[in-house]
Amino acid sequence: MQFIKGMDVSMLKELEKHGAAYYLEGKERDLFEILRIFGVNLIRLRLWNNPYNENGESYGGGTNDLETTLELAKRAKDQKLKIMLDFHYSDFWADPAKQIKPKEWEGLNGEELQEAVYCYTKDILSRMRDENVLPEFVQVGNEVTNGLLWPDGKLENTKMMAAFLKAGIRGTREVNPDIKILLHLDFGTDNEMYRKWFGAITPYELDFDIIGMSYYPFWNGSMEALVYNMNDISKTFGKEVLVAETSIGYTTDPLGCNGVVFSEELEKNTPYPATKGGQEQFLQDLCNAVRSVGGHRGIGIIYWEPEWLPIPECTWAKRIGCEYMNDTAEVGNSWANQALFDASGNANQALVNLGEM
């Protein structure tokens, strides 16, 4: 398999709506074309079931419903890029702190909820097949460290959690058995957590191919710890491993945005300076680290939201989205200083040199 150099650009449609543009040698070009030219070979897209309130207002964060996903997938396929579809099985963000059932499924439990996951997965992928944008990779759940579809599928309810994952896997396999399926947890340096989680689901014999890990060096620690975990987990459970999300700042300047995550304090947590050169060195080291995993089981990396330019209106959530999730975090453009493009839409050297990594 070709080493994956992927990008999650799920915010793109919203960014472009607010004026984002990307340039190559001073000329505006389609983002997907620029990514392909610089060596990107896979696009990851998240999917939310129904990211709108009862009045039809978007929760924000990219409004990644099916139509948005199809539009972005077609643009990726036009550039001969592979696609990874990331099912959140939620109407908005799903991660270890929140896995909210879609509104349409709120009254479902047990086998009815399993059937909903199966039918939804199969229907979405059938539509994508019909539109000639069938993904080569499918992520069943997003950062399911603590389970999915709470409260039914919480980690402590391992049997039910595994049943939901199995339903998504079955729906995927029935559309195309050759799709590579990954299960994705956060905190890629936590070996104990990965051993415990995958050990717990092993008796349920889930039919998946790849273990996906999030690795944010400013939160998760050293690259050496990541490599140790990737080696141990891939060997122990006989699966390929992928850094399914990663990023790092190229500056600590918030670039005029509110709620920016990457800061001078977080910069101190890594050996990489918050410069364009530091960002490039991080990506080079990460690619080398994943390639070093034994048995050629380290298959690639995916950078999270490299196109998120400092447009203040492009926030991770709108106020109604925060209210839906009961989240008190500051609303704002939280990611602009971790993009692989500068504030003017020109590629940083980390992206320009990606093809050589």
C-alpha positions as CSV (number, residue, x, y, z in Angstrom):
1,M,0.0,0.0,0.0
2,Q,1.2,3.5,-0.8
3,F,2.1,5.4,2.3
4,I,-0.9,7.6,3.2
5,K,-0.3,11.4,3.2
6,G,-3.8,12.5,4.0
7,M,-5.6,15.7,4.9
8,D,-9.0,16.2,6.6
9,V,-10.5,19.3,4.9
10,S,-14.0,19.0,6.2
11,M,-14.3,22.8,6.9
12,L,-13.5,23.7,3.3
13,K,-17.0,24.5,2.0
14,E,-17.7,26.9,4.9
15,L,-14.3,28.5,4.5
16,E,-14.8,29.1,0.8
17,K,-18.3,30.5,1.5
18,H,-16.6,33.2,3.6
19,G,-13.9,34.0,1.1
20,A,-11.1,31.5,1.6
21,A,-8.8,31.1,-1.4
22,Y,-5.6,29.1,-1.9
23,Y,-2.7,30.0,-4.2
24,L,0.1,28.3,-6.0
25,E,2.9,30.6,-7.3
26,G,0.6,33.5,-6.9
27,K,-2.3,32.1,-8.9
28,E,-5.5,30.9,-7.2
29,R,-6.1,27.2,-7.6
30,D,-8.5,24.6,-6.4
31,L,-7.4,23.4,-2.9
32,F,-7.6,19.7,-4.0
33,E,-5.3,20.4,-6.9
34,I,-2.7,22.1,-4.7
35,L,-2.8,19.2,-2.3
36,R,-2.3,16.6,-5.0
37,I,0.6,18.6,-6.5
38,F,2.3,18.6,-3.2
39,G,2.0,14.8,-2.6
40,V,-1.3,14.4,-0.8
41,N,-3.0,11.1,-1.8
42,L,-6.1,10.9,0.6
43,I,-8.8,13.2,1.8
44,R,-10.7,12.5,5.0
45,L,-14.2,13.8,5.4
46,R,-16.3,13.8,8.5
47,L,-20.1,13.1,8.3
48,W,-22.8,14.2,10.7
49,N,-26.3,12.8,10.5
50,N,-28.3,16.1,10.8
51,P,-26.2,19.1,11.9
52,Y,-29.2,21.5,12.1
53,N,-31.6,22.6,14.9
54,E,-35.4,22.3,14.6
55,N,-35.5,25.6,12.7
56,G,-33.0,24.3,10.1
57,E,-30.2,26.4,11.4
58,S,-26.7,24.9,11.1
59,Y,-24.7,24.1,14.2
60,G,-21.6,25.3,12.4
61,G,-18.1,23.6,12.3
62,G,-18.4,22.9,8.6
63,T,-22.0,21.7,8.5
64,N,-20.8,18.3,7.4
65,D,-24.1,16.8,6.2
66,L,-24.3,14.3,3.4
67,E,-24.7,16.9,0.6
68,T,-21.6,18.8,1.8
69,T,-19.7,15.6,2.0
70,L,-20.7,14.5,-1.5
71,E,-19.7,17.9,-2.9
72,L,-16.2,17.7,-1.3
73,A,-15.8,14.0,-2.2
74,K,-16.4,14.8,-5.9
75,R,-13.8,17.5,-5.9
76,A,-11.3,15.1,-4.3
77,K,-12.1,12.3,-6.8
78,D,-11.6,14.8,-9.7
79,Q,-8.0,15.0,-8.5
80,K,-7.7,11.2,-8.3
81,L,-7.4,11.4,-4.5
82,K,-8.6,8.6,-2.3
83,I,-11.3,9.2,0.3
84,M,-11.8,8.2,3.9
85,L,-15.3,8.7,5.3
86,D,-15.5,9.4,9.0
87,F,-18.9,8.4,10.4
88,H,-19.4,10.3,13.7
89,Y,-22.9,8.7,14.2
90,S,-24.0,12.0,15.8
91,D,-25.5,15.3,14.6
92,F,-22.4,17.2,15.7
93,W,-19.0,16.6,17.1
94,A,-18.3,13.2,18.6
95,D,-15.1,12.6,20.6
96,P,-14.1,11.0,24.0
97,A,-16.0,13.8,25.9
98,K,-19.3,13.5,24.0
99,Q,-21.0,10.9,21.8
100,I,-24.6,12.3,21.5
101,K,-27.2,10.1,19.7
102,P,-28.6,11.7,16.6
103,K,-31.9,13.4,17.2
104,E,-33.7,10.9,14.9
105,W,-32.4,8.0,17.0
106,E,-33.1,9.4,20.4
107,G,-35.9,6.9,21.1
108,L,-34.0,3.9,19.9
109,N,-32.2,1.3,22.0
110,G,-30.7,-2.1,21.7
111,E,-31.4,-4.0,18.4
112,E,-33.4,-1.0,17.0
113,L,-30.4,1.3,17.4
114,Q,-28.1,-1.4,15.9
115,E,-30.4,-1.6,12.9
116,A,-30.3,2.2,12.5
117,V,-26.5,2.2,12.5
118,Y,-26.4,-0.6,9.9
119,C,-29.1,0.9,7.6
120,Y,-27.7,4.4,7.8
121,T,-24.1,3.3,7.1
122,K,-25.3,1.1,4.2
123,D,-27.5,3.9,2.8
124,I,-24.8,6.5,2.9
125,L,-22.2,4.3,1.2
126,S,-24.7,3.2,-1.4
127,R,-25.4,6.8,-2.2
128,M,-21.7,7.5,-2.5
129,R,-21.2,4.5,-4.7
130,D,-24.1,5.7,-7.0
131,E,-22.4,9.2,-7.1
132,N,-19.1,7.5,-8.1
133,V,-17.4,8.7,-4.9
134,L,-17.3,5.5,-2.9
135,P,-14.6,5.9,-0.2
136,E,-11.6,3.5,-0.1
137,F,-11.5,3.8,3.7
138,V,-14.3,4.1,6.3
139,Q,-13.9,5.1,9.9
140,V,-16.7,3.5,12.0
141,G,-17.1,6.1,14.8
142,N,-14.9,9.0,15.7
143,E,-12.5,8.8,18.7
144,V,-14.6,6.1,20.3
145,T,-12.3,5.8,23.3
146,N,-15.3,6.0,25.6
147,G,-17.7,4.4,23.2
148,L,-20.4,5.8,21.0
149,L,-24.1,6.5,20.9
150,W,-24.3,7.2,24.6
151,P,-25.6,6.1,27.0
152,D,-26.3,2.7,25.3
153,G,-22.8,2.3,23.7
154,K,-20.6,3.6,26.5
155,L,-17.3,1.8,27.0
156,E,-18.5,0.1,30.1
157,N,-21.3,-1.4,28.1
158,T,-18.7,-3.2,25.9
159,K,-21.1,-5.7,24.4
160,M,-23.4,-3.0,23.1
161,M,-20.6,-0.8,22.0
162,A,-19.2,-3.7,20.0
163,A,-22.6,-4.4,18.6
164,F,-22.9,-0.8,17.2
165,L,-19.4,-1.0,15.7
166,K,-20.2,-4.3,14.2
167,A,-23.4,-2.9,12.7
168,G,-21.4,-0.1,11.0
169,I,-18.9,-2.6,9.8
170,R,-21.6,-4.9,8.4
171,G,-23.2,-2.0,6.5
172,T,-19.9,-1.1,5.0
173,R,-18.9,-4.6,4.0
174,E,-22.3,-5.1,2.3
175,V,-21.7,-2.2,0.0
176,N,-18.1,-3.1,-0.8
177,P,-16.1,-5.7,1.1
178,D,-12.8,-4.2,-0.1
179,I,-13.2,-1.0,1.8
180,K,-10.6,-0.7,4.5
181,I,-12.2,-0.2,7.9
182,L,-10.6,1.5,10.8
183,L,-11.5,2.0,14.5
184,H,-10.2,5.3,15.9
185,L,-9.2,6.3,19.4
186,D,-7.7,9.5,20.7
187,F,-4.4,9.9,22.7
188,G,-2.1,7.8,20.6
189,T,0.6,7.6,23.2
190,D,-1.5,5.9,25.9
191,N,-0.4,2.3,25.5
192,E,-2.4,1.1,28.5
193,M,-5.6,2.5,27.2
194,Y,-5.1,1.0,23.7
195,R,-4.3,-2.4,25.2
196,K,-7.3,-2.3,27.4
197,W,-9.8,-1.1,24.7
198,F,-8.8,-3.5,21.9
199,G,-8.4,-6.3,24.4
200,A,-12.0,-5.7,25.5
201,I,-13.4,-5.8,22.0
202,T,-11.3,-8.8,20.8
203,P,-13.8,-11.4,22.0
204,Y,-16.5,-9.8,19.8
205,E,-14.4,-10.6,16.6
206,L,-15.0,-7.3,14.8
207,D,-14.0,-7.4,11.2
208,F,-11.8,-4.3,10.8
209,D,-8.4,-3.6,9.2
210,I,-6.7,-0.6,10.8
211,I,-6.3,1.0,14.2
212,G,-6.4,4.8,13.9
213,M,-4.8,7.0,16.5
214,S,-5.0,10.7,17.1
215,Y,-1.6,12.3,17.9
216,Y,-1.4,15.9,18.9
217,P,2.1,16.3,20.2
218,F,1.3,19.4,22.4
219,W,-1.4,17.3,24.2
220,N,-0.2,13.7,23.9
221,G,3.5,13.7,24.6
222,S,6.6,12.3,22.8
223,M,6.8,10.8,19.4
224,E,8.8,8.0,20.9
225,A,5.8,7.1,23.1
226,L,3.6,7.1,19.9
227,V,6.0,4.7,18.1
228,Y,6.2,2.4,21.1
229,N,2.4,2.2,21.2
230,M,2.1,1.7,17.4
231,N,4.6,-1.1,17.4
232,D,3.0,-2.8,20.4
233,I,-0.6,-2.5,19.4
234,S,-0.1,-3.4,15.8
235,K,1.8,-6.5,16.7
236,T,-0.4,-7.5,19.6
237,F,-3.7,-7.2,17.7
238,G,-2.4,-8.0,14.1
239,K,-3.6,-4.7,12.6
240,E,-2.1,-1.9,10.5
241,V,-1.9,1.5,12.3
242,L,-2.5,5.0,11.1
243,V,-2.1,8.4,12.6
244,A,-5.7,9.4,11.8
245,E,-5.4,13.0,13.1
246,T,-2.4,15.2,13.8
247,S,-1.4,18.9,13.7
248,I,1.0,21.4,15.1
249,G,1.2,25.2,15.1
250,Y,3.4,27.2,12.8
251,T,3.0,30.3,15.0
252,T,1.5,31.1,18.4
253,D,-0.1,34.3,17.0
254,P,-3.9,33.8,17.2
255,L,-4.1,35.7,13.8
256,G,-7.0,37.8,14.9
257,C,-9.2,34.8,15.9
258,N,-10.9,33.9,19.2
259,G,-10.6,30.6,21.0
260,V,-7.4,29.6,19.3
261,V,-6.1,26.3,20.7
262,F,-2.4,26.5,20.0
263,S,-0.5,28.8,22.3
264,E,2.9,29.6,23.7
265,E,2.2,27.3,26.6
266,L,1.4,24.4,24.3
267,E,4.4,25.1,22.2
268,K,6.6,24.4,25.3
269,N,5.1,20.8,25.4
270,T,7.0,19.8,22.1
271,P,10.6,20.1,20.9
272,Y,9.4,21.9,17.8
273,P,9.4,25.7,17.6
274,A,6.2,27.4,16.5
275,T,7.6,28.3,13.1
276,K,7.0,27.2,9.6
277,G,10.3,25.3,9.8
278,G,9.3,23.7,13.1
279,Q,6.0,22.6,11.5
280,E,7.9,21.1,8.6
281,Q,10.4,19.2,10.8
282,F,7.5,17.8,12.9
283,L,5.8,16.4,9.8
284,Q,9.1,14.9,8.5
285,D,9.8,13.3,11.8
286,L,6.3,11.9,12.1
287,C,6.3,10.4,8.7
288,N,9.7,8.7,9.5
289,A,8.3,7.5,12.8
290,V,5.2,5.9,11.3
291,R,7.4,4.3,8.6
292,S,9.6,2.8,11.3
293,V,6.8,0.6,12.8
294,G,7.7,-3.0,12.5
295,G,6.4,-5.3,9.8
296,H,5.5,-2.3,7.6
297,R,2.3,-1.9,9.7
298,G,2.6,1.9,10.0
299,I,0.6,3.0,6.9
300,G,0.5,6.8,7.1
301,I,-0.7,10.1,8.6
302,I,-3.6,12.4,8.2
303,Y,-3.3,16.1,9.0
304,W,-6.4,17.7,10.6
305,E,-7.9,20.8,8.9
306,P,-4.8,22.2,7.1
307,E,-6.9,24.6,5.1
308,W,-8.5,26.4,8.1
309,L,-7.5,30.0,7.3
310,P,-7.9,32.8,9.9
311,I,-11.4,33.8,8.9
312,P,-13.2,34.7,12.2
313,E,-16.6,33.7,11.0
314,C,-15.5,30.1,10.4
315,T,-15.9,28.8,13.9
316,W,-15.7,25.3,15.3
317,A,-19.3,25.7,16.4
318,K,-22.1,28.3,16.3
319,R,-23.7,29.3,19.6
320,I,-26.7,27.0,18.8
321,G,-24.2,24.2,18.3
322,C,-22.6,24.8,21.7
323,E,-26.1,24.8,23.3
324,Y,-27.0,21.5,21.5
325,M,-23.9,19.9,23.0
326,N,-24.1,21.7,26.3
327,D,-20.5,22.9,25.6
328,T,-19.2,26.0,27.3
329,A,-16.0,26.4,25.3
330,E,-15.3,29.7,23.6
331,V,-16.9,30.0,20.1
332,G,-14.3,31.0,17.5
333,N,-11.9,30.0,14.8
334,S,-9.8,27.6,16.9
335,W,-7.3,26.2,14.4
336,A,-6.0,28.9,12.1
337,N,-2.4,28.9,13.4
338,Q,-2.1,25.1,12.9
339,A,-3.0,25.3,9.2
340,L,-0.6,24.3,6.4
341,F,-1.3,27.5,4.7
342,D,-0.4,31.0,5.8
343,A,-3.0,33.7,6.4
344,S,-3.0,34.6,2.8
345,G,-3.7,31.1,1.5
346,N,-0.1,30.3,0.4
347,A,1.2,26.8,1.3
348,N,3.6,26.5,4.2
349,Q,6.9,24.7,3.5
350,A,5.6,21.7,5.5
351,L,3.0,21.1,2.7
352,V,5.3,22.2,-0.2
353,N,7.8,19.5,0.8
354,L,5.3,16.8,1.9
355,G,5.9,14.8,-1.3
356,E,9.6,14.3,-0.3
357,M,8.7,13.1,3.2
